[in-house]
Amino acid sequence: PMVCVVITTIWMLFLVKRVSGIQRQTILTLLVVSATFLLSLAPTVVFSSVTSGTLISEDEIEFITKTNKTLFKILEMISSFSICINCAANPFIYCLTIRSFGAFIKIKLISAKNKFLLLLRRRRRIRIADLAARVARRG
């Protein structure tokens, strides 16, 4: 996948240069998304290459796993979770590099916040009314 991303990114950059009217933000978005993908996949590729015996011998792998089990587990976890960085970073990249996307997300977040606050107010009113009714029953 890394080779495909590099090749398609380079191809798209050449294509973008030919087309007039393409903004710098489009090129910036393309480069940052591609770089994020490559950086998030790199630990997994390195860990897989090392543990498969491609980069170091199987005897060295066995020695490392026996002597440093916790280090091996930590590196395995980092390589597993580093792929998630790409998915988590993309919305932030789009918000920072594409103004219209950032404005759209801001409007949606404000709307969601207002709906949440309205729901909380309704629940508080219901709770206060319930408490008042309970007090009236007891009194």
N, CA, C and O atoms as a GROMACS GRO file, in nm:
protein
  556
    1PRO      N    1   0.081  -0.121   0.000
    1PRO     CA    2   0.000   0.000   0.000
    1PRO      C    3   0.085   0.127   0.000
    1PRO      O    4   0.045   0.229  -0.056
    2MET      N    5   0.202   0.121   0.064
    2MET     CA    6   0.284   0.242   0.071
    2MET      C    7   0.333   0.283  -0.067
    2MET      O    8   0.334   0.402  -0.100
    3VAL      N    9   0.372   0.186  -0.147
    3VAL     CA   10   0.419   0.216  -0.283
    3VAL      C   11   0.305   0.275  -0.366
    3VAL      O   12   0.326   0.369  -0.442
    4CYS      N   13   0.187   0.219  -0.351
    4CYS     CA   14   0.070   0.271  -0.424
    4CYS      C   15   0.040   0.415  -0.385
    4CYS      O   16   0.010   0.498  -0.471
    5VAL      N   17   0.048   0.446  -0.256
    5VAL     CA   18   0.020   0.581  -0.210
    5VAL      C   19   0.124   0.679  -0.265
    5VAL      O   20   0.089   0.788  -0.310
    6VAL      N   21   0.250   0.640  -0.262
    6VAL     CA   22   0.355   0.728  -0.313
    6VAL      C   23   0.336   0.752  -0.463
    6VAL      O   24   0.345   0.865  -0.510
    7ILE      N   25   0.312   0.645  -0.536
    7ILE     CA   26   0.295   0.657  -0.682
    7ILE      C   27   0.173   0.742  -0.716
    7ILE      O   28   0.181   0.830  -0.802
    8THR      N   29   0.060   0.716  -0.651
    8THR     CA   30  -0.060   0.793  -0.682
    8THR      C   31  -0.048   0.939  -0.638
    8THR      O   32  -0.102   1.028  -0.704
    9THR      N   33   0.023   0.964  -0.529
    9THR     CA   34   0.043   1.102  -0.486
    9THR      C   35   0.127   1.179  -0.588
    9THR      O   36   0.095   1.292  -0.624
   10ILE      N   37   0.234   1.117  -0.632
   10ILE     CA   38   0.319   1.182  -0.733
   10ILE      C   39   0.240   1.203  -0.862
   10ILE      O   40   0.248   1.309  -0.923
   11TRP      N   41   0.164   1.102  -0.902
   11TRP     CA   42   0.082   1.114  -1.023
   11TRP      C   43  -0.020   1.227  -1.010
   11TRP      O   44  -0.038   1.306  -1.103
   12MET      N   45  -0.085   1.236  -0.892
   12MET     CA   46  -0.185   1.341  -0.872
   12MET      C   47  -0.120   1.479  -0.868
   12MET      O   48  -0.180   1.576  -0.914
   13LEU      N   49   0.000   1.490  -0.814
   13LEU     CA   50   0.069   1.619  -0.812
   13LEU      C   51   0.099   1.665  -0.955
   13LEU      O   52   0.083   1.783  -0.986
   14PHE      N   53   0.144   1.574  -1.041
   14PHE     CA   54   0.167   1.610  -1.181
   14PHE      C   55   0.036   1.648  -1.249
   14PHE      O   56   0.032   1.743  -1.328
   15LEU      N   57  -0.070   1.576  -1.219
   15LEU     CA   58  -0.201   1.607  -1.276
   15LEU      C   59  -0.251   1.743  -1.229
   15LEU      O   60  -0.308   1.818  -1.308
   16VAL      N   61  -0.232   1.774  -1.102
   16VAL     CA   62  -0.276   1.902  -1.046
   16VAL      C   63  -0.198   2.017  -1.108
   16VAL      O   64  -0.255   2.124  -1.131
   17LYS      N   65  -0.071   1.998  -1.135
   17LYS     CA   66   0.010   2.103  -1.198
   17LYS      C   67  -0.044   2.139  -1.336
   17LYS      O   68  -0.041   2.256  -1.375
   18ARG      N   69  -0.092   2.041  -1.410
   18ARG     CA   70  -0.142   2.065  -1.545
   18ARG      C   71  -0.275   2.139  -1.546
   18ARG      O   72  -0.300   2.220  -1.635
   19VAL      N   73  -0.358   2.110  -1.448
   19VAL     CA   74  -0.492   2.170  -1.444
   19VAL      C   75  -0.482   2.310  -1.385
   19VAL      O   76  -0.421   2.330  -1.280
   20SER      N   77  -0.541   2.406  -1.452
   20SER     CA   78  -0.539   2.542  -1.399
   20SER      C   79  -0.655   2.561  -1.302
   20SER      O   80  -0.758   2.495  -1.314
   21GLY      N   81  -0.637   2.651  -1.209
   21GLY     CA   82  -0.743   2.680  -1.113
   21GLY      C   83  -0.737   2.596  -0.987
   21GLY      O   84  -0.818   2.616  -0.897
   22ILE      N   85  -0.644   2.504  -0.979
   22ILE     CA   86  -0.631   2.424  -0.857
   22ILE      C   87  -0.559   2.509  -0.752
   22ILE      O   88  -0.454   2.568  -0.779
   23GLN      N   89  -0.615   2.514  -0.634
   23GLN     CA   90  -0.559   2.597  -0.529
   23GLN      C   91  -0.445   2.526  -0.456
   23GLN      O   92  -0.430   2.404  -0.464
   24ARG      N   93  -0.368   2.605  -0.388
   24ARG     CA   94  -0.258   2.549  -0.309
   24ARG      C   95  -0.310   2.460  -0.197
   24ARG      O   96  -0.244   2.364  -0.158
   25GLN      N   97  -0.427   2.493  -0.147
   25GLN     CA   98  -0.480   2.413  -0.036
   25GLN      C   99  -0.509   2.270  -0.080
   25GLN      O  100  -0.501   2.178   0.001
   26THR      N  101  -0.542   2.250  -0.207
   26THR     CA  102  -0.565   2.114  -0.258
   26THR      C  103  -0.435   2.035  -0.257
   26THR      O  104  -0.432   1.919  -0.215
   27ILE      N  105  -0.329   2.097  -0.302
   27ILE     CA  106  -0.198   2.031  -0.302
   27ILE      C  107  -0.152   2.004  -0.160
   27ILE      O  108  -0.100   1.896  -0.129
   28LEU      N  109  -0.172   2.102  -0.072
   28LEU     CA  110  -0.132   2.086   0.068
   28LEU      C  111  -0.209   1.971   0.133
   28LEU      O  112  -0.151   1.890   0.205
   29THR      N  113  -0.339   1.965   0.108
   29THR     CA  114  -0.421   1.856   0.164
   29THR      C  115  -0.372   1.721   0.114
   29THR      O  116  -0.357   1.627   0.193
   30LEU      N  117  -0.347   1.712  -0.014
   30LEU     CA  118  -0.299   1.586  -0.073
   30LEU      C  119  -0.167   1.543  -0.010
   30LEU      O  120  -0.150   1.426   0.025
   31LEU      N  121  -0.073   1.636   0.004
   31LEU     CA  122   0.057   1.601   0.060
   31LEU      C  123   0.048   1.562   0.208
   31LEU      O  124   0.112   1.466   0.251
   32VAL      N  125  -0.030   1.636   0.284
   32VAL     CA  126  -0.038   1.607   0.428
   32VAL      C  127  -0.110   1.474   0.453
   32VAL      O  128  -0.069   1.397   0.540
   33VAL      N  129  -0.217   1.447   0.379
   33VAL     CA  130  -0.288   1.320   0.396
   33VAL      C  131  -0.198   1.203   0.358
   33VAL      O  132  -0.196   1.101   0.427
   34SER      N  133  -0.124   1.216   0.249
   34SER     CA  134  -0.033   1.109   0.207
   34SER      C  135   0.079   1.088   0.308
   34SER      O  136   0.113   0.975   0.342
   35ALA      N  137   0.137   1.198   0.356
   35ALA     CA  138   0.245   1.187   0.454
   35ALA      C  139   0.196   1.125   0.584
   35ALA      O  140   0.266   1.044   0.645
   36THR      N  141   0.076   1.161   0.626
   36THR     CA  142   0.018   1.103   0.748
   36THR      C  143  -0.002   0.953   0.732
   36THR      O  144   0.025   0.875   0.823
   37PHE      N  145  -0.051   0.913   0.616
   37PHE     CA  146  -0.071   0.770   0.591
   37PHE      C  147   0.062   0.696   0.597
   37PHE      O  148   0.072   0.591   0.661
   38LEU      N  149   0.163   0.750   0.531
   38LEU     CA  150   0.293   0.683   0.530
   38LEU      C  151   0.354   0.676   0.670
   38LEU      O  152   0.410   0.573   0.708
   39LEU      N  153   0.343   0.785   0.745
   39LEU     CA  154   0.398   0.786   0.881
   39LEU      C  155   0.321   0.693   0.974
   39LEU      O  156   0.381   0.632   1.063
   40SER      N  157   0.192   0.682   0.956
   40SER     CA  158   0.115   0.595   1.044
   40SER      C  159   0.135   0.447   1.011
   40SER      O  160   0.120   0.362   1.099
   41LEU      N  161   0.168   0.418   0.888
   41LEU     CA  162   0.188   0.279   0.849
   41LEU      C  163   0.333   0.232   0.870
   41LEU      O  164   0.360   0.112   0.876
   42ALA      N  165   0.426   0.326   0.881
   42ALA     CA  166   0.568   0.292   0.893
   42ALA      C  167   0.601   0.200   1.012
   42ALA      O  168   0.672   0.101   0.992
   43PRO      N  169   0.552   0.227   1.134
   43PRO     CA  170   0.585   0.136   1.244
   43PRO      C  171   0.537  -0.007   1.221
   43PRO      O  172   0.605  -0.102   1.260
   44THR      N  173   0.422  -0.022   1.159
   44THR     CA  174   0.369  -0.156   1.132
   44THR      C  175   0.456  -0.228   1.030
   44THR      O  176   0.485  -0.347   1.045
   45VAL      N  177   0.498  -0.157   0.928
   45VAL     CA  178   0.583  -0.218   0.825
   45VAL      C  179   0.718  -0.259   0.884
   45VAL      O  180   0.767  -0.368   0.857
   46VAL      N  181   0.777  -0.172   0.964
   46VAL     CA  182   0.906  -0.204   1.026
   46VAL      C  183   0.892  -0.321   1.122
   46VAL      O  184   0.974  -0.413   1.119
   47PHE      N  185   0.790  -0.319   1.207
   47PHE     CA  186   0.771  -0.428   1.302
   47PHE      C  187   0.747  -0.560   1.230
   47PHE      O  188   0.803  -0.663   1.268
   48SER      N  189   0.665  -0.558   1.127
   48SER     CA  190   0.638  -0.680   1.050
   48SER      C  191   0.763  -0.731   0.981
   48SER      O  192   0.787  -0.852   0.976
   49SER      N  193   0.843  -0.640   0.928
   49SER     CA  194   0.967  -0.680   0.861
   49SER      C  195   1.065  -0.741   0.959
   49SER      O  196   1.132  -0.839   0.928
   50VAL      N  197   1.074  -0.681   1.078
   50VAL     CA  198   1.167  -0.732   1.179
   50VAL      C  199   1.122  -0.868   1.229
   50VAL      O  200   1.203  -0.960   1.238
   51THR      N  201   0.995  -0.883   1.261
   51THR     CA  202   0.949  -1.010   1.319
   51THR      C  203   0.937  -1.122   1.217
   51THR      O  204   0.934  -1.239   1.254
   52SER      N  205   0.931  -1.089   1.091
   52SER     CA  206   0.923  -1.195   0.990
   52SER      C  207   1.061  -1.248   0.952
   52SER      O  208   1.071  -1.345   0.877
   53GLY      N  209   1.164  -1.187   1.002
   53GLY     CA  210   1.299  -1.233   0.972
   53GLY      C  211   1.358  -1.169   0.847
   53GLY      O  212   1.462  -1.215   0.798
   54THR      N  213   1.296  -1.066   0.796
   54THR     CA  214   1.346  -0.999   0.676
   54THR      C  215   1.467  -0.913   0.708
   54THR      O  216   1.565  -0.914   0.633
   55LEU      N  217   1.462  -0.838   0.818
   55LEU     CA  218   1.571  -0.746   0.852
   55LEU      C  219   1.677  -0.806   0.943
   55LEU      O  220   1.796  -0.776   0.928
   56ILE      N  221   1.635  -0.891   1.037
   56ILE     CA  222   1.731  -0.956   1.127
   56ILE      C  223   1.701  -1.106   1.130
   56ILE      O  224   1.594  -1.150   1.089
   57SER      N  225   1.798  -1.181   1.178
   57SER     CA  226   1.782  -1.327   1.175
   57SER      C  227   1.681  -1.373   1.280
   57SER      O  228   1.648  -1.302   1.374
   58GLU      N  229   1.632  -1.495   1.260
   58GLU     CA  230   1.532  -1.550   1.352
   58GLU      C  231   1.591  -1.576   1.490
   58GLU      O  232   1.518  -1.569   1.590
   59ASP      N  233   1.720  -1.605   1.499
   59ASP     CA  234   1.784  -1.623   1.629
   59ASP      C  235   1.783  -1.493   1.709
   59ASP      O  236   1.758  -1.493   1.830
   60GLU      N  237   1.810  -1.383   1.641
   60GLU     CA  238   1.807  -1.253   1.709
   60GLU      C  239   1.665  -1.217   1.752
   60GLU      O  240   1.646  -1.158   1.859
   61ILE      N  241   1.568  -1.250   1.672
   61ILE     CA  242   1.429  -1.224   1.707
   61ILE      C  243   1.391  -1.304   1.832
   61ILE      O  244   1.328  -1.252   1.924
   62GLU      N  245   1.430  -1.430   1.833
   62GLU     CA  246   1.400  -1.516   1.948
   62GLU      C  247   1.468  -1.462   2.074
   62GLU      O  248   1.407  -1.462   2.181
   63PHE      N  249   1.592  -1.417   2.063
   63PHE     CA  250   1.665  -1.362   2.177
   63PHE      C  251   1.596  -1.235   2.229
   63PHE      O  252   1.582  -1.217   2.350
   64ILE      N  253   1.553  -1.149   2.139
   64ILE     CA  254   1.487  -1.024   2.179
   64ILE      C  255   1.354  -1.054   2.248
   64ILE      O  256   1.322  -0.993   2.350
   65THR      N  257   1.277  -1.147   2.192
   65THR     CA  258   1.146  -1.176   2.251
   65THR      C  259   1.158  -1.244   2.387
   65THR      O  260   1.072  -1.226   2.472
   66LYS      N  261   1.264  -1.321   2.409
   66LYS     CA  262   1.281  -1.387   2.538
   66LYS      C  263   1.335  -1.292   2.644
   66LYS      O  264   1.291  -1.296   2.758
   67THR      N  265   1.430  -1.207   2.607
   67THR     CA  266   1.493  -1.120   2.706
   67THR      C  267   1.410  -0.995   2.737
   67THR      O  268   1.407  -0.949   2.851
   68ASN      N  269   1.344  -0.941   2.638
   68ASN     CA  270   1.267  -0.817   2.655
   68ASN      C  271   1.121  -0.838   2.613
   68ASN      O  272   1.075  -0.782   2.514
   69LYS      N  273   1.050  -0.918   2.691
   69LYS     CA  274   0.911  -0.946   2.655
   69LYS      C  275   0.824  -0.820   2.660
   69LYS      O  276   0.740  -0.798   2.573
   70THR      N  277   0.846  -0.739   2.762
   70THR     CA  278   0.763  -0.617   2.773
   70THR      C  279   0.794  -0.519   2.661
   70THR      O  280   0.703  -0.457   2.606
   71LEU      N  281   0.921  -0.504   2.626
   71LEU     CA  282   0.957  -0.416   2.515
   71LEU      C  283   0.897  -0.466   2.386
   71LEU      O  284   0.847  -0.388   2.305
   72PHE      N  285   0.902  -0.596   2.365
   72PHE     CA  286   0.844  -0.655   2.244
   72PHE      C  287   0.694  -0.630   2.238
   72PHE      O  288   0.640  -0.595   2.133
   73LYS      N  289   0.626  -0.647   2.352
   73LYS     CA  290   0.480  -0.624   2.356
   73LYS      C  291   0.448  -0.476   2.331
   73LYS      O  292   0.351  -0.444   2.262
   74ILE      N  293   0.529  -0.387   2.387
   74ILE     CA  294   0.506  -0.243   2.365
   74ILE      C  295   0.524  -0.207   2.218
   74ILE      O  296   0.443  -0.134   2.162
   75LEU      N  297   0.629  -0.259   2.157
   75LEU     CA  298   0.651  -0.231   2.015
   75LEU      C  299   0.540  -0.292   1.929
   75LEU      O  300   0.500  -0.233   1.828
   76GLU      N  301   0.491  -0.407   1.969
   76GLU     CA  302   0.381  -0.469   1.897
   76GLU      C  303   0.254  -0.384   1.908
   76GLU      O  304   0.181  -0.367   1.810
   77MET      N  305   0.227  -0.332   2.027
   77MET     CA  306   0.110  -0.245   2.045
   77MET      C  307   0.123  -0.116   1.966
   77MET      O  308   0.027  -0.070   1.904
   78ILE      N  309   0.241  -0.057   1.967
   78ILE     CA  310   0.263   0.066   1.890
   78ILE      C  311   0.240   0.041   1.743
   78ILE      O  312   0.177   0.122   1.674
   79SER      N  313   0.292  -0.070   1.693
   79SER     CA  314   0.274  -0.099   1.551
   79SER      C  315   0.128  -0.127   1.516
   79SER      O  316   0.083  -0.096   1.406
   80SER      N  317   0.056  -0.185   1.610
   80SER     CA  318  -0.086  -0.213   1.585
   80SER      C  319  -0.171  -0.088   1.587
   80SER      O  320  -0.259  -0.071   1.503
   81PHE      N  321  -0.144   0.000   1.681
   81PHE     CA  322  -0.227   0.119   1.697
   81PHE      C  323  -0.184   0.236   1.610
   81PHE      O  324  -0.260   0.331   1.593
   82SER      N  325  -0.065   0.230   1.554
   82SER     CA  326  -0.019   0.342   1.472
   82SER      C  327  -0.103   0.359   1.345
   82SER      O  328  -0.112   0.468   1.290
   83ILE      N  329  -0.164   0.251   1.299
   83ILE     CA  330  -0.249   0.259   1.180
   83ILE      C  331  -0.370   0.348   1.209
   83ILE      O  332  -0.419   0.416   1.119
   84CYS      N  333  -0.417   0.347   1.332
   84CYS     CA  334  -0.534   0.428   1.369
   84CYS      C  335  -0.506   0.578   1.362
   84CYS      O  336  -0.599   0.658   1.350
   85ILE      N  337  -0.380   0.616   1.370
   85ILE     CA  338  -0.345   0.758   1.363
   85ILE      C  339  -0.394   0.818   1.232
   85ILE      O  340  -0.440   0.933   1.231
   86ASN      N  341  -0.384   0.743   1.125
   86ASN     CA  342  -0.428   0.795   0.995
   86ASN      C  343  -0.577   0.829   0.997
   86ASN      O  344  -0.617   0.937   0.954
   87CYS      N  345  -0.658   0.738   1.046
   87CYS     CA  346  -0.803   0.762   1.050
   87CYS      C  347  -0.838   0.876   1.144
   87CYS      O  348  -0.927   0.956   1.115
   88ALA      N  349  -0.768   0.884   1.255
   88ALA     CA  350  -0.798   0.989   1.352
   88ALA      C  351  -0.750   1.126   1.305
   88ALA      O  352  -0.812   1.228   1.337
   89ALA      N  353  -0.643   1.129   1.229
   89ALA     CA  354  -0.585   1.257   1.187
   89ALA      C  355  -0.655   1.318   1.066
   89ALA      O  356  -0.654   1.441   1.051
   90ASN      N  357  -0.715   1.238   0.982
   90ASN     CA  358  -0.773   1.291   0.858
   90ASN      C  359  -0.878   1.400   0.879
   90ASN      O  360  -0.870   1.502   0.810
   91PRO      N  361  -0.974   1.385   0.971
   91PRO     CA  362  -1.069   1.496   0.990
   91PRO      C  363  -1.001   1.626   1.033
   91PRO      O  364  -1.041   1.734   0.990
   92PHE      N  365  -0.900   1.616   1.118
   92PHE     CA  366  -0.827   1.736   1.161
   92PHE      C  367  -0.752   1.798   1.044
   92PHE      O  368  -0.748   1.921   1.030
   93ILE      N  369  -0.691   1.714   0.960
   93ILE     CA  370  -0.620   1.765   0.843
   93ILE      C  371  -0.717   1.838   0.750
   93ILE      O  372  -0.687   1.947   0.702
   94TYR      N  373  -0.833   1.778   0.726
   94TYR     CA  374  -0.931   1.841   0.638
   94TYR      C  375  -0.981   1.972   0.697
   94TYR      O  376  -0.999   2.070   0.624
   95CYS      N  377  -1.004   1.977   0.829
   95CYS     CA  378  -1.049   2.101   0.892
   95CYS      C  379  -0.945   2.212   0.879
   95CYS      O  380  -0.979   2.328   0.860
   96LEU      N  381  -0.817   2.174   0.890
   96LEU     CA  382  -0.711   2.275   0.884
   96LEU      C  383  -0.679   2.319   0.742
   96LEU      O  384  -0.642   2.434   0.720
   97THR      N  385  -0.693   2.231   0.646
   97THR     CA  386  -0.651   2.265   0.510
   97THR      C  387  -0.765   2.302   0.416
   97THR      O  388  -0.742   2.369   0.316
   98ILE      N  389  -0.888   2.262   0.446
   98ILE     CA  390  -1.002   2.294   0.361
   98ILE      C  391  -1.098   2.381   0.443
   98ILE      O  392  -1.164   2.332   0.534
   99ARG      N  393  -1.104   2.508   0.410
   99ARG     CA  394  -1.183   2.603   0.489
   99ARG      C  395  -1.331   2.568   0.491
   99ARG      O  396  -1.395   2.578   0.596
  100SER      N  397  -1.386   2.527   0.379
  100SER     CA  398  -1.528   2.497   0.374
  100SER      C  399  -1.563   2.376   0.462
  100SER      O  400  -1.669   2.374   0.525
  101PHE      N  401  -1.475   2.278   0.467
  101PHE     CA  402  -1.498   2.161   0.552
  101PHE      C  403  -1.493   2.203   0.699
  101PHE      O  404  -1.575   2.159   0.779
  102GLY      N  405  -1.395   2.288   0.734
  102GLY     CA  406  -1.384   2.336   0.871
  102GLY      C  407  -1.507   2.414   0.914
  102GLY      O  408  -1.554   2.398   1.026
  103ALA      N  409  -1.560   2.498   0.824
  103ALA     CA  410  -1.681   2.575   0.855
  103ALA      C  411  -1.801   2.482   0.872
  103ALA      O  412  -1.883   2.502   0.962
  104PHE      N  413  -1.812   2.382   0.787
  104PHE     CA  414  -1.921   2.285   0.796
  104PHE      C  415  -1.918   2.211   0.930
  104PHE      O  416  -2.020   2.197   0.996
  105ILE      N  417  -1.800   2.165   0.969
  105ILE     CA  418  -1.786   2.092   1.096
  105ILE      C  419  -1.818   2.185   1.214
  105ILE      O  420  -1.882   2.143   1.310
  106LYS      N  421  -1.774   2.309   1.207
  106LYS     CA  422  -1.801   2.404   1.315
  106LYS      C  423  -1.952   2.425   1.331
  106LYS      O  424  -2.002   2.426   1.443
  107ILE      N  425  -2.023   2.441   1.220
  107ILE     CA  426  -2.169   2.458   1.226
  107ILE      C  427  -2.234   2.335   1.286
  107ILE      O  428  -2.324   2.347   1.370
  108LYS      N  429  -2.191   2.216   1.245
  108LYS     CA  430  -2.250   2.093   1.297
  108LYS      C  431  -2.221   2.075   1.446
  108LYS      O  432  -2.307   2.031   1.521
  109LEU      N  433  -2.099   2.110   1.489
  109LEU     CA  434  -2.064   2.098   1.631
  109LEU      C  435  -2.144   2.195   1.716
  109LEU      O  436  -2.190   2.159   1.824
  110ILE      N  437  -2.162   2.317   1.668
  110ILE     CA  438  -2.241   2.416   1.743
  110ILE      C  439  -2.385   2.369   1.753
  110ILE      O  440  -2.446   2.380   1.859
  111SER      N  441  -2.439   2.316   1.644
  111SER     CA  442  -2.576   2.266   1.644
  111SER      C  443  -2.591   2.149   1.743
  111SER      O  444  -2.689   2.143   1.818
  112ALA      N  445  -2.496   2.057   1.742
  112ALA     CA  446  -2.500   1.943   1.834
  112ALA      C  447  -2.489   1.989   1.978
  112ALA      O  448  -2.556   1.936   2.066
  113LYS      N  449  -2.402   2.088   2.003
  113LYS     CA  450  -2.387   2.141   2.139
  113LYS      C  451  -2.516   2.204   2.187
  113LYS      O  452  -2.558   2.182   2.301
  114ASN      N  453  -2.580   2.281   2.101
  114ASN     CA  454  -2.706   2.345   2.139
  114ASN      C  455  -2.815   2.242   2.167
  114ASN      O  456  -2.893   2.259   2.261
  115LYS      N  457  -2.822   2.137   2.087
  115LYS     CA  458  -2.921   2.032   2.110
  115LYS      C  459  -2.895   1.961   2.242
  115LYS      O  460  -2.988   1.929   2.316
  116PHE      N  461  -2.767   1.937   2.272
  116PHE     CA  462  -2.730   1.871   2.397
  116PHE      C  463  -2.767   1.958   2.517
  116PHE      O  464  -2.821   1.908   2.616
  117LEU      N  465  -2.737   2.088   2.508
  117LEU     CA  466  -2.771   2.178   2.619
  117LEU      C  467  -2.922   2.188   2.639
  117LEU      O  468  -2.969   2.195   2.752
  118LEU      N  469  -2.996   2.189   2.530
  118LEU     CA  470  -3.142   2.192   2.540
  118LEU      C  471  -3.194   2.065   2.608
  118LEU      O  472  -3.284   2.071   2.692
  119LEU      N  473  -3.136   1.951   2.572
  119LEU     CA  474  -3.175   1.825   2.635
  119LEU      C  475  -3.144   1.827   2.784
  119LEU      O  476  -3.226   1.782   2.865
  120LEU      N  477  -3.027   1.881   2.822
  120LEU     CA  478  -2.992   1.889   2.964
  120LEU      C  479  -3.089   1.980   3.040
  120LEU      O  480  -3.130   1.948   3.151
  121ARG      N  481  -3.126   2.091   2.980
  121ARG     CA  482  -3.221   2.183   3.045
  121ARG      C  483  -3.355   2.115   3.067
  121ARG      O  484  -3.416   2.130   3.173
  122ARG      N  485  -3.402   2.041   2.968
  122ARG     CA  486  -3.529   1.971   2.982
  122ARG      C  487  -3.523   1.869   3.094
  122ARG      O  488  -3.616   1.857   3.173
  123ARG      N  489  -3.412   1.795   3.102
  123ARG     CA  490  -3.398   1.694   3.207
  123ARG      C  491  -3.393   1.759   3.345
  123ARG      O  492  -3.449   1.707   3.440
  124ARG      N  493  -3.325   1.874   3.356
  124ARG     CA  494  -3.319   1.944   3.484
  124ARG      C  495  -3.458   1.989   3.527
  124ARG      O  496  -3.495   1.976   3.644
  125ARG      N  497  -3.536   2.042   3.431
  125ARG     CA  498  -3.671   2.086   3.464
  125ARG      C  499  -3.756   1.969   3.510
  125ARG      O  500  -3.834   1.981   3.605
  126ILE      N  501  -3.741   1.856   3.444
  126ILE     CA  502  -3.817   1.736   3.483
  126ILE      C  503  -3.775   1.692   3.622
  126ILE      O  504  -3.860   1.657   3.705
  127ARG      N  505  -3.647   1.692   3.650
  127ARG     CA  506  -3.599   1.650   3.782
  127ARG      C  507  -3.649   1.745   3.890
  127ARG      O  508  -3.691   1.701   3.997
  128ILE      N  509  -3.643   1.876   3.863
  128ILE     CA  510  -3.690   1.974   3.962
  128ILE      C  511  -3.839   1.956   3.986
  128ILE      O  512  -3.887   1.964   4.099
  129ALA      N  513  -3.912   1.933   3.877
  129ALA     CA  514  -4.057   1.911   3.892
  129ALA      C  515  -4.085   1.784   3.970
  129ALA      O  516  -4.175   1.780   4.054
  130ASP      N  517  -4.007   1.679   3.944
  130ASP     CA  518  -4.023   1.554   4.019
  130ASP      C  519  -3.995   1.574   4.167
  130ASP      O  520  -4.068   1.524   4.253
  131LEU      N  521  -3.886   1.648   4.196
  131LEU     CA  522  -3.852   1.674   4.336
  131LEU      C  523  -3.961   1.755   4.405
  131LEU      O  524  -3.997   1.727   4.519
  132ALA      N  525  -4.014   1.855   4.335
  132ALA     CA  526  -4.122   1.935   4.393
  132ALA      C  527  -4.245   1.850   4.421
  132ALA      O  528  -4.310   1.866   4.524
  133ALA      N  529  -4.278   1.760   4.330
  133ALA     CA  530  -4.393   1.672   4.349
  133ALA      C  531  -4.370   1.578   4.467
  133ALA      O  532  -4.462   1.553   4.546
  134ARG      N  533  -4.251   1.527   4.480
  134ARG     CA  534  -4.220   1.437   4.594
  134ARG      C  535  -4.232   1.509   4.726
  134ARG      O  536  -4.286   1.456   4.823
  135VAL      N  537  -4.180   1.632   4.729
  135VAL     CA  538  -4.186   1.711   4.853
  135VAL      C  539  -4.332   1.741   4.889
  135VAL      O  540  -4.372   1.736   5.005
  136ALA      N  541  -4.411   1.772   4.786
  136ALA     CA  542  -4.553   1.803   4.810
  136ALA      C  543  -4.627   1.680   4.862
  136ALA      O  544  -4.716   1.692   4.946
  137ARG      N  545  -4.590   1.562   4.813
  137ARG     CA  546  -4.656   1.439   4.862
  137ARG      C  547  -4.621   1.411   5.006
  137ARG      O  548  -4.707   1.369   5.084
  138ARG      N  549  -4.496   1.435   5.042
  138ARG     CA  550  -4.452   1.405   5.178
  138ARG      C  551  -4.505   1.507   5.278
  138ARG      O  552  -4.537   1.473   5.392
  139GLY      N  553  -4.514   1.630   5.236
  139GLY     CA  554  -4.545   1.740   5.326
  139GLY      C  555  -4.686   1.747   5.363
  139GLY      O  556  -4.725   1.836   5.440
   0.00000   0.00000   0.00000
